[in-house]
Amino acid sequence: MTLDQLQSFRAIIETGSFRGAAARVHRTQPAVTHQIKALEREIGHALIDRKTASPTPAGSLFYAQACKLLTDADAMHASMRDFDETAASELRLGTSDTTALYILPKIVQRFRRKQPNARLHIVNRPTATIAAMVTRGELDLGIVTLPTGLAALEERALVKQELVLVVPRGHALAKRSRTRLHDLQGEPMLLLEDVTRTGRLLRDYFAERDFVPNVVLDTSSFEVIKRYVAEGIGISFLPKETITPRDNGLAVLPFSGLPRVTIGAVWRKGAYQRRAALAFMKLF
């Protein structure tokens, strides 16, 4: 039994196909099939249903043990690579475009000063994708919107994002000292898509208060929303951190009672945490 065989077996279970597994482990499909046949001969049980690529009962039991062994092996390799404090190290980090643009720049700048030998590799994807990549061991650390709901991950809250009301500069609402939800009735609204965590939080907030927003446009891009609000197309709610001095066409209004968005770190349970990852989280 080899680690390569276990990695191919795990990849089949997680991708749902021999082809997907071959792509993940960078082997040909016949090579993966040969590995599984050899593994099954050694174990003495069929592990994969060839018609569905799903685990047999024995395969399900074997999968849990294989994952533990692979996690332990990864931890052993990582701890040895991390042993020499003066050696160059790599931190594979995953986060969203928004977090990379608005939250991480100062953190990365400080990280580079404190860890001059570390190489930072950043992958930008939505939270669900980043969480899945961390679970598979493709990333060391994810900075994502919490919670992920994945039992395979450890989570640590790092930042609470405040949401604010954003309107075009010169809009009637900009003159108010206080704005309530009923004041927005009928206002054209640009809303984040509900596939984003912030968009889902806002929709739940509205539903709990029986407020039906007049949505004229929804998108997953904060930059699109800011530009369109500045053009007078509508109003919106955005994380306060996304508003910069360059957004001079916007008026930003505090709005009490809005939910806060929790940004935090996720990593695999049982995985070795490299010094670089711990140092990065500490900077928050």
Residue, then its C-alpha position, 0 to 999 in steps of 0.5 A: m500500500t502506497l501513499d500514491q494509491l491512497q491519494s488516487f482512492r481518495a480522489i475517486i471518492e471526492t470527485g465521483s469519477f476515475r477521470g476526475a481523480a486522474a486529473r486531480v492526481h495528475r495521472t492517466q485514467p488507466a494508471v489510476t485504475h491500475q492503482i485501485k486494482a492493486l490496492e483492492r488485491e492487497i486489502g482483499h476487498a472491493l473498495i469502489d463500485r465501478k458503475t457509480a465510482s462510489p465507495t462500497p461499504a468496505g470502501s467507506l470504512f477504508y476512506a476514513q482511515a485513508c484520509k487520516l493517514l494522508t493527513d498525518a503524512d502531509a503533516m509530517h512532510a510539512s513539519m520537516r519543511d518547516f523545521d529550519e527557521t531560516a529556510a524559505s517557506e511557502l504559504r498557500l492561501g485562498t480567499s475571495d477577490t473582495t478580501a484580497l482587495y480590501i482586507l489583506p493588503k496591509i496584512v500581506q505587507r506586514f507579513r512580508r516584513k516579518q517573514p522575509n523568507a516566505r513565499l505567499h501564493i494566493v488563490n482567489r475563489p468564492t468561499a465554498t471553493i476555497a473551503a473545499m480546496v483547504t479540505r483537500g489539502e490543496l491550500d494551507l489556509g483559507i480566509v473566508t466568510l464564516p461559518t463554512g459548515l464543514a466538519a473537516l475544517e477548523e475555524r477561527a474568526l478574525v474580522k467582523q465586517e460592518l455593513v453600511l448603506v451606500v447612496p449616490r452623493g446628492h441623494a435625498l437619503a444622504k441628508r438624513s441623520r438617521t435612516r430606517l428600513h421603511d425609509l427605503q421602501g420603493e427605492p431601486m436597490l442594487l443587491l449582492e447575489d444570494v450566492t454570496r454570503t453577504g447577499r444571503l445575510l442581507r436577504d435573510y435580514f430583509a425577510e425577518r423584517d418583512f421588507v421586500p426590496n425593490v431590486v433592479l440589479d443583482t451581482s456578485s461584484f462590489e465594484v460593479i455595485k459601487r460604480y452603478v450607485a455612483e451613476g444614480i441607478g440605485i442604492s445598496f448595502l456594502p461592507k464598510e471596508t470596500i468603500t475607499p477615498r476614490d469612491n467620491g461619488l458615493a455617500v456612506l450612511p451608518f445603518s443600525g441593526l444590520p448583520r455583521v459579516t464574519i471573516g475568518a481562517v479555516w484549515r484542515k483538522g489534524a493538519y500541521q499548521r506551518r509557522a507562516a500560517l500561524a504568523f499570518m493569522k496573528l497579524f489580524 
